[in-house]
Amino acid sequence: MRGIAIDMGKTLTIEEVSDWLKTNDNFLILTHRRPDGDTVGSAGALAQGLREIGKTAFVLNNPEITPRYSRFIEEYLAADGYKPEYVIAIDTASDNLLPKNGDKFIGAVSLCIDHHPSNSLSSEMTCIDSGAASCGEVIYEVLIALSGNISPVSAERLYVAVSTDTGCFVYANTNAKTLRVASLLVEAGAPNRKINRMLFRTKTRGRIRIESMITSGLEFHFDGKVAIAAITIEMMKSANAEEDDVDDIASVSGMVEGVQAGITIREMIPEKDCKVSVRTSPQISAQAICERFGGGGHSMAGGFSLEKPVNEVKKALLEVLKDFF
């Protein structure tokens, strides 16, 4: 990888990102740990857009990607031994969110494109739009600046990115710009009906079973303003659920009337830690809650991990939540 003659931490505009991409070549794009539709769709769309203007661009194979999203990125995966000149991180807010095989790029990321206001990734350059509901919206602007249009292939991947990070446009982060971008992506050829049915209107038996377990085991605190759901390894086995079955499962606990903070604690293997997802109403900052545990995110969606058992994580959360309720 070549170095970049630029100050560390320089913030770029969309046009500056476009100019930098046009000037350089041989890119490797990174997605974050436990990849969701936003990081995968955005990475795939950027790789596609770069190839369309004659650039060499690949995506680092993320070992945690599930079949639900792998179809949108598999054709761009880098072969073993590929040596990029520049590395781009997508939708990745910090170094500890890089996949395990991406640790070697810590301190060597040329550019990070993101929408998380808490971004602290040690990249040489950043392009962050904290007002965007998804990273896909930022990549959309980059591709428009890059070539003036969005191909149907990129449109499909960006629609996956935008729709999944907004819960098919029902989450509170959805705004007018989000809907405009979605409309333009459909006009560009994104198969919205197909994607909506596949990602939002079809559930596996494992998903139904795990949702049933979550709802029956919900705990309410602070006069019903907080709902806490736990997903243990044993629950996953009992439901015969796979990783794909718990995509965006964090939204379930926040659907109850009167709940201002829906929190999901998931016991993970083989990491032997707990992943905590926090979803809040506008009155409460999810980012502020998560930052108390070394995590981050957005004002109404955030997360963190703790190397503690589920019950201890729950106890620690309740102690911190006293400052918010």
C-alpha positions as a Markdown table, in Angstrom:
| # | Residue | x | y | z |
|---|---|---|---|---|
| 1 | Met | 0.0 | 0.0 | 0.0 |
| 2 | Arg | 1.2 | 3.5 | -0.8 |
| 3 | Gly | 1.1 | 6.3 | 1.7 |
| 4 | Ile | -1.0 | 9.4 | 1.1 |
| 5 | Ala | 0.5 | 12.9 | 1.1 |
| 6 | Ile | -2.2 | 14.3 | 3.3 |
| 7 | Asp | -2.6 | 15.2 | 7.0 |
| 8 | Met | -4.1 | 12.5 | 9.2 |
| 9 | Gly | -7.7 | 12.9 | 9.9 |
| 10 | Lys | -8.4 | 15.3 | 7.0 |
| 11 | Thr | -12.1 | 15.6 | 6.3 |
| 12 | Leu | -13.1 | 15.5 | 2.6 |
| 13 | Thr | -16.2 | 16.7 | 0.8 |
| 14 | Ile | -18.1 | 14.4 | -1.6 |
| 15 | Glu | -16.4 | 16.2 | -4.5 |
| 16 | Glu | -13.0 | 15.7 | -2.9 |
| 17 | Val | -13.7 | 12.0 | -2.4 |
| 18 | Ser | -14.7 | 11.7 | -6.1 |
| 19 | Asp | -11.5 | 13.5 | -7.2 |
| 20 | Trp | -9.3 | 11.3 | -5.0 |
| 21 | Leu | -11.0 | 8.1 | -6.3 |
| 22 | Lys | -10.5 | 9.3 | -9.9 |
| 23 | Thr | -6.8 | 10.1 | -9.3 |
| 24 | Asn | -5.9 | 6.8 | -7.7 |
| 25 | Asp | -6.5 | 3.0 | -8.3 |
| 26 | Asn | -6.3 | -0.5 | -6.8 |
| 27 | Phe | -8.7 | -0.2 | -3.9 |
| 28 | Leu | -9.7 | -2.6 | -1.2 |
| 29 | Ile | -13.0 | -1.9 | 0.5 |
| 30 | Leu | -13.6 | -3.0 | 4.1 |
| 31 | Thr | -16.9 | -3.7 | 5.8 |
| 32 | His | -17.5 | -3.9 | 9.6 |
| 33 | Arg | -17.9 | -6.8 | 12.0 |
| 34 | Arg | -21.3 | -8.5 | 11.9 |
| 35 | Pro | -22.0 | -6.9 | 8.6 |
| 36 | Asp | -25.5 | -5.5 | 8.0 |
| 37 | Gly | -27.2 | -4.5 | 4.8 |
| 38 | Asp | -25.8 | -0.9 | 4.9 |
| 39 | Thr | -22.1 | -1.8 | 5.1 |
| 40 | Val | -22.5 | -4.7 | 2.6 |
| 41 | Gly | -24.7 | -2.8 | 0.1 |
| 42 | Ser | -22.6 | 0.3 | 0.3 |
| 43 | Ala | -19.4 | -1.6 | -0.2 |
| 44 | Gly | -20.8 | -3.5 | -3.2 |
| 45 | Ala | -22.1 | -0.4 | -4.8 |
| 46 | Leu | -18.8 | 1.5 | -4.4 |
| 47 | Ala | -16.9 | -1.5 | -5.8 |
| 48 | Gln | -19.3 | -1.6 | -8.8 |
| 49 | Gly | -19.1 | 2.1 | -9.4 |
| 50 | Leu | -15.3 | 2.1 | -9.3 |
| 51 | Arg | -15.2 | -0.8 | -11.8 |
| 52 | Glu | -17.6 | 1.0 | -14.1 |
| 53 | Ile | -15.1 | 3.9 | -14.5 |
| 54 | Gly | -12.2 | 1.5 | -15.1 |
| 55 | Lys | -10.8 | 1.2 | -11.6 |
| 56 | Thr | -9.6 | -2.0 | -9.9 |
| 57 | Ala | -11.7 | -2.4 | -6.7 |
| 58 | Phe | -12.3 | -5.4 | -4.5 |
| 59 | Val | -14.0 | -6.0 | -1.1 |
| 60 | Leu | -12.2 | -7.8 | 1.7 |
| 61 | Asn | -14.0 | -11.1 | 2.4 |
| 62 | Asn | -15.7 | -10.7 | 5.7 |
| 63 | Pro | -16.0 | -14.1 | 7.5 |
| 64 | Glu | -19.1 | -13.0 | 9.4 |
| 65 | Ile | -21.2 | -12.1 | 6.4 |
| 66 | Thr | -24.4 | -14.2 | 6.1 |
| 67 | Pro | -26.2 | -15.6 | 3.1 |
| 68 | Arg | -28.9 | -12.9 | 3.5 |
| 69 | Tyr | -26.4 | -10.3 | 2.2 |
| 70 | Ser | -23.6 | -12.2 | 0.6 |
| 71 | Arg | -25.3 | -12.3 | -2.7 |
| 72 | Phe | -24.8 | -8.5 | -3.0 |
| 73 | Ile | -21.1 | -8.6 | -2.5 |
| 74 | Glu | -19.6 | -12.0 | -3.5 |
| 75 | Glu | -18.6 | -11.0 | -7.0 |
| 76 | Tyr | -16.4 | -8.2 | -5.6 |
| 77 | Leu | -14.5 | -10.3 | -3.0 |
| 78 | Ala | -10.7 | -10.0 | -3.2 |
| 79 | Ala | -8.6 | -13.1 | -3.9 |
| 80 | Asp | -6.1 | -14.2 | -1.4 |
| 81 | Gly | -2.9 | -12.3 | -1.9 |
| 82 | Tyr | -4.4 | -9.2 | -3.5 |
| 83 | Lys | -2.3 | -6.2 | -2.5 |
| 84 | Pro | -4.2 | -2.9 | -2.7 |
| 85 | Glu | -2.6 | 0.5 | -3.0 |
| 86 | Tyr | -5.5 | 2.1 | -1.0 |
| 87 | Val | -7.9 | 0.9 | 1.6 |
| 88 | Ile | -11.4 | 2.3 | 2.1 |
| 89 | Ala | -13.5 | 1.5 | 5.2 |
| 90 | Ile | -17.3 | 1.7 | 4.8 |
| 91 | Asp | -19.8 | 2.4 | 7.6 |
| 92 | Thr | -17.1 | 1.6 | 10.1 |
| 93 | Ala | -17.1 | 3.9 | 13.1 |
| 94 | Ser | -14.0 | 2.6 | 15.0 |
| 95 | Asp | -11.0 | 0.3 | 14.7 |
| 96 | Asn | -12.5 | -2.4 | 16.9 |
| 97 | Leu | -15.4 | -2.7 | 14.4 |
| 98 | Leu | -13.1 | -4.0 | 11.6 |
| 99 | Pro | -13.4 | -7.7 | 11.0 |
| 100 | Lys | -10.7 | -10.0 | 12.4 |
| 101 | Asn | -9.0 | -10.3 | 9.1 |
| 102 | Gly | -9.1 | -6.5 | 8.8 |
| 103 | Asp | -7.1 | -5.9 | 11.9 |
| 104 | Lys | -3.9 | -5.7 | 9.8 |
| 105 | Phe | -5.3 | -2.6 | 8.2 |
| 106 | Ile | -5.6 | -0.6 | 11.5 |
| 107 | Gly | -3.7 | 2.6 | 10.9 |
| 108 | Ala | -3.5 | 1.9 | 7.2 |
| 109 | Val | -7.0 | 2.9 | 6.1 |
| 110 | Ser | -6.7 | 5.6 | 3.5 |
| 111 | Leu | -10.4 | 6.8 | 3.6 |
| 112 | Cys | -13.4 | 6.1 | 5.8 |
| 113 | Ile | -16.9 | 6.9 | 4.4 |
| 114 | Asp | -19.4 | 6.8 | 7.2 |
| 115 | His | -22.6 | 8.4 | 8.7 |
| 116 | His | -21.9 | 7.7 | 12.4 |
| 117 | Pro | -21.2 | 11.0 | 14.3 |
| 118 | Ser | -19.1 | 9.0 | 16.9 |
| 119 | Asn | -16.7 | 7.9 | 14.2 |
| 120 | Ser | -13.1 | 7.4 | 15.6 |
| 121 | Leu | -11.6 | 5.1 | 13.0 |
| 122 | Ser | -7.9 | 5.9 | 12.6 |
| 123 | Ser | -8.1 | 6.6 | 8.9 |
| 124 | Glu | -6.0 | 9.2 | 7.0 |
| 125 | Met | -9.1 | 10.8 | 5.5 |
| 126 | Thr | -12.8 | 10.8 | 6.4 |
| 127 | Cys | -16.0 | 11.7 | 4.6 |
| 128 | Ile | -18.8 | 11.6 | 7.2 |
| 129 | Asp | -22.4 | 12.8 | 6.9 |
| 130 | Ser | -23.9 | 12.4 | 10.3 |
| 131 | Gly | -27.3 | 13.6 | 9.0 |
| 132 | Ala | -27.6 | 10.7 | 6.6 |
| 133 | Ala | -29.8 | 7.8 | 7.7 |
| 134 | Ser | -27.5 | 5.3 | 6.1 |
| 135 | Cys | -24.0 | 5.1 | 4.7 |
| 136 | Gly | -25.7 | 4.2 | 1.4 |
| 137 | Glu | -26.9 | 7.7 | 1.0 |
| 138 | Val | -23.3 | 9.0 | 1.2 |
| 139 | Ile | -22.1 | 6.4 | -1.3 |
| 140 | Tyr | -25.0 | 7.5 | -3.6 |
| 141 | Glu | -23.6 | 11.0 | -3.6 |
| 142 | Val | -20.1 | 9.8 | -4.2 |
| 143 | Leu | -21.1 | 7.7 | -7.2 |
| 144 | Ile | -23.1 | 10.6 | -8.7 |
| 145 | Ala | -20.1 | 12.8 | -8.3 |
| 146 | Leu | -17.9 | 10.1 | -9.8 |
| 147 | Ser | -19.8 | 9.3 | -13.0 |
| 148 | Gly | -23.0 | 11.3 | -13.0 |
| 149 | Asn | -25.3 | 8.3 | -12.8 |
| 150 | Ile | -26.2 | 5.1 | -10.9 |
| 151 | Ser | -26.2 | 1.8 | -12.7 |
| 152 | Pro | -29.0 | -0.7 | -12.0 |
| 153 | Val | -26.4 | -3.0 | -10.3 |
| 154 | Ser | -25.3 | -0.2 | -7.9 |
| 155 | Ala | -28.9 | 0.9 | -7.4 |
| 156 | Glu | -29.9 | -2.5 | -6.2 |
| 157 | Arg | -27.1 | -2.6 | -3.6 |
| 158 | Leu | -27.7 | 1.0 | -2.5 |
| 159 | Tyr | -31.4 | 0.3 | -2.0 |
| 160 | Val | -30.4 | -2.6 | 0.2 |
| 161 | Ala | -28.2 | -0.3 | 2.2 |
| 162 | Val | -30.7 | 2.5 | 2.6 |
| 163 | Ser | -33.8 | 0.3 | 3.3 |
| 164 | Thr | -32.1 | -1.9 | 5.9 |
| 165 | Asp | -30.7 | 0.9 | 7.9 |
| 166 | Thr | -34.2 | 2.6 | 8.1 |
| 167 | Gly | -36.2 | -0.6 | 8.7 |
| 168 | Cys | -37.8 | -0.2 | 5.3 |
| 169 | Phe | -38.3 | 3.5 | 5.9 |
| 170 | Val | -40.1 | 3.3 | 9.2 |
| 171 | Tyr | -37.4 | 4.1 | 11.7 |
| 172 | Ala | -37.1 | 7.6 | 13.1 |
| 173 | Asn | -33.9 | 8.3 | 11.2 |
| 174 | Thr | -35.8 | 8.3 | 7.9 |
| 175 | Asn | -36.0 | 11.8 | 6.5 |
| 176 | Ala | -36.9 | 13.5 | 3.3 |
| 177 | Lys | -33.5 | 13.0 | 1.8 |
| 178 | Thr | -33.6 | 9.3 | 2.5 |
| 179 | Leu | -36.9 | 9.0 | 0.7 |
| 180 | Arg | -35.6 | 11.1 | -2.3 |
| 181 | Val | -32.6 | 8.9 | -2.6 |
| 182 | Ala | -34.7 | 5.7 | -2.4 |
| 183 | Ser | -37.0 | 7.1 | -5.1 |
| 184 | Leu | -34.0 | 7.9 | -7.4 |
| 185 | Leu | -32.6 | 4.4 | -6.8 |
| 186 | Val | -35.9 | 2.8 | -7.9 |
| 187 | Glu | -35.8 | 5.0 | -11.0 |
| 188 | Ala | -32.3 | 3.8 | -11.6 |
| 189 | Gly | -33.4 | 0.2 | -11.6 |
| 190 | Ala | -33.4 | -1.0 | -8.0 |
| 191 | Pro | -35.9 | -3.9 | -7.7 |
| 192 | Asn | -37.6 | -2.5 | -4.6 |
| 193 | Arg | -40.5 | -4.9 | -4.6 |
| 194 | Lys | -38.2 | -7.9 | -4.7 |
| 195 | Ile | -35.9 | -6.5 | -2.1 |
| 196 | Asn | -38.8 | -5.4 | 0.2 |
| 197 | Arg | -40.4 | -8.9 | 0.1 |
| 198 | Met | -37.1 | -10.7 | 0.6 |
| 199 | Leu | -35.7 | -8.6 | 3.4 |
| 200 | Phe | -38.8 | -7.3 | 5.2 |
| 201 | Arg | -41.9 | -9.4 | 4.4 |
| 202 | Thr | -40.5 | -12.9 | 4.6 |
| 203 | Lys | -39.5 | -14.6 | 7.9 |
| 204 | Thr | -38.0 | -18.0 | 8.5 |
| 205 | Arg | -39.4 | -20.4 | 11.1 |
| 206 | Gly | -36.3 | -19.7 | 13.2 |
| 207 | Arg | -37.0 | -16.0 | 13.1 |
| 208 | Ile | -40.6 | -16.5 | 14.2 |
| 209 | Arg | -39.5 | -18.7 | 17.0 |
| 210 | Ile | -36.8 | -16.4 | 18.3 |
| 211 | Glu | -39.2 | -13.4 | 18.1 |
| 212 | Ser | -41.7 | -15.4 | 20.2 |
| 213 | Met | -39.0 | -16.1 | 22.8 |
| 214 | Ile | -38.0 | -12.5 | 23.0 |
| 215 | Thr | -41.5 | -11.0 | 23.3 |
| 216 | Ser | -42.5 | -13.6 | 26.0 |
| 217 | Gly | -39.3 | -12.8 | 28.0 |
| 218 | Leu | -39.3 | -9.0 | 27.7 |
| 219 | Glu | -38.5 | -7.2 | 30.9 |
| 220 | Phe | -39.8 | -3.7 | 31.6 |
| 221 | His | -38.1 | -1.1 | 33.8 |
| 222 | Phe | -38.5 | 2.5 | 34.8 |
| 223 | Asp | -42.3 | 2.6 | 34.7 |
| 224 | Gly | -42.3 | 0.8 | 31.3 |
| 225 | Lys | -40.0 | 3.3 | 29.6 |
| 226 | Val | -37.3 | 0.7 | 29.1 |
| 227 | Ala | -37.7 | -2.8 | 27.6 |
| 228 | Ile | -34.8 | -5.3 | 27.8 |
| 229 | Ala | -34.7 | -8.4 | 25.7 |
| 230 | Ala | -32.1 | -11.1 | 26.0 |
| 231 | Ile | -31.0 | -13.6 | 23.4 |
| 232 | Thr | -28.9 | -16.4 | 24.7 |
| 233 | Ile | -27.0 | -19.1 | 22.9 |
| 234 | Glu | -29.4 | -21.7 | 24.3 |
| 235 | Met | -32.4 | -19.7 | 22.9 |
| 236 | Met | -30.7 | -19.7 | 19.4 |
| 237 | Lys | -30.2 | -23.5 | 19.6 |
| 238 | Ser | -33.8 | -24.1 | 20.8 |
| 239 | Ala | -35.2 | -22.0 | 18.0 |
| 240 | Asn | -32.9 | -23.6 | 15.5 |
| 241 | Ala | -32.0 | -20.0 | 14.5 |
| 242 | Glu | -29.1 | -18.9 | 12.3 |
| 243 | Glu | -27.4 | -15.5 | 12.0 |
| 244 | Asp | -29.7 | -14.5 | 9.2 |
| 245 | Asp | -32.6 | -15.1 | 11.5 |
| 246 | Val | -31.6 | -12.4 | 14.0 |
| 247 | Asp | -30.8 | -9.6 | 11.5 |
| 248 | Asp | -32.2 | -6.3 | 12.9 |
| 249 | Ile | -33.7 | -8.2 | 15.8 |
| 250 | Ala | -32.9 | -5.2 | 18.0 |
| 251 | Ser | -36.0 | -3.4 | 16.7 |
| 252 | Val | -38.4 | -5.9 | 18.4 |
| 253 | Ser | -37.9 | -4.6 | 22.0 |
| 254 | Gly | -38.7 | -1.0 | 21.0 |
| 255 | Met | -42.0 | -1.8 | 19.4 |
| 256 | Val | -44.0 | -1.8 | 22.7 |
| 257 | Glu | -46.2 | 1.2 | 23.3 |
| 258 | Gly | -44.6 | 3.6 | 25.9 |
| 259 | Val | -41.1 | 2.2 | 25.5 |
| 260 | Gln | -38.5 | 5.0 | 25.1 |
| 261 | Ala | -35.5 | 2.7 | 25.1 |
| 262 | Gly | -35.5 | -0.8 | 23.6 |
| 263 | Ile | -32.4 | -2.8 | 24.5 |
| 264 | Thr | -31.4 | -6.2 | 23.2 |
| 265 | Ile | -28.6 | -8.2 | 24.9 |
| 266 | Arg | -27.2 | -11.0 | 22.8 |
| 267 | Glu | -24.9 | -13.6 | 24.0 |
| 268 | Met | -22.3 | -14.3 | 21.4 |
| 269 | Ile | -20.0 | -17.2 | 20.5 |
| 270 | Pro | -17.1 | -17.8 | 20.0 |
| 271 | Glu | -16.2 | -14.3 | 21.4 |
| 272 | Lys | -17.8 | -15.2 | 24.8 |
| 273 | Asp | -19.1 | -11.7 | 25.1 |
| 274 | Cys | -22.5 | -9.9 | 24.9 |
| 275 | Lys | -23.4 | -7.6 | 22.1 |
| 276 | Val | -25.8 | -4.9 | 23.2 |
| 277 | Ser | -28.1 | -2.9 | 20.8 |
| 278 | Val | -29.9 | 0.2 | 22.0 |
| 279 | Arg | -32.8 | 1.8 | 20.1 |
| 280 | Thr | -34.4 | 4.9 | 21.6 |
| 281 | Ser | -37.1 | 7.5 | 21.0 |
| 282 | Pro | -36.0 | 11.1 | 20.3 |
| 283 | Gln | -36.1 | 12.0 | 24.0 |
| 284 | Ile | -33.2 | 9.7 | 24.9 |
| 285 | Ser | -29.8 | 9.5 | 23.3 |
| 286 | Ala | -28.8 | 5.9 | 22.4 |
| 287 | Gln | -25.3 | 7.2 | 21.6 |
| 288 | Ala | -24.9 | 8.7 | 25.1 |
| 289 | Ile | -26.0 | 5.4 | 26.7 |
| 290 | Cys | -23.6 | 3.4 | 24.6 |
| 291 | Glu | -20.7 | 5.7 | 25.1 |
| 292 | Arg | -20.8 | 5.0 | 28.8 |
| 293 | Phe | -19.7 | 1.4 | 27.9 |
| 294 | Gly | -17.1 | 2.4 | 25.2 |
| 295 | Gly | -19.6 | 2.1 | 22.3 |
| 296 | Gly | -21.3 | 4.6 | 20.1 |
| 297 | Gly | -23.7 | 5.1 | 17.3 |
| 298 | His | -26.4 | 7.6 | 16.5 |
| 299 | Ser | -28.8 | 9.6 | 18.6 |
| 300 | Met | -31.5 | 6.9 | 18.4 |
| 301 | Ala | -29.5 | 3.8 | 17.6 |
| 302 | Gly | -26.2 | 2.6 | 19.1 |
| 303 | Gly | -24.4 | -0.4 | 20.4 |
| 304 | Phe | -21.5 | -1.8 | 22.4 |
| 305 | Ser | -20.0 | -5.1 | 23.6 |
| 306 | Leu | -19.1 | -6.3 | 27.1 |
| 307 | Glu | -17.2 | -9.4 | 28.1 |
| 308 | Lys | -19.7 | -10.3 | 30.8 |
| 309 | Pro | -22.6 | -12.8 | 31.2 |
| 310 | Val | -26.1 | -11.6 | 30.2 |
| 311 | Asn | -27.3 | -11.0 | 33.8 |
| 312 | Glu | -24.2 | -8.9 | 34.7 |
| 313 | Val | -24.6 | -6.8 | 31.5 |
| 314 | Lys | -28.3 | -6.2 | 32.4 |
| 315 | Lys | -27.3 | -5.2 | 35.9 |
| 316 | Ala | -24.7 | -2.7 | 34.6 |
| 317 | Leu | -27.2 | -1.3 | 32.1 |
| 318 | Leu | -29.8 | -0.7 | 34.7 |
| 319 | Glu | -27.3 | 1.2 | 36.9 |
| 320 | Val | -26.4 | 3.5 | 34.0 |
| 321 | Leu | -30.0 | 4.0 | 32.9 |
| 322 | Lys | -30.8 | 5.6 | 36.2 |
| 323 | Asp | -29.0 | 8.7 | 34.9 |
| 324 | Phe | -31.4 | 8.8 | 31.9 |
| 325 | Phe | -34.8 | 7.9 | 33.4 |
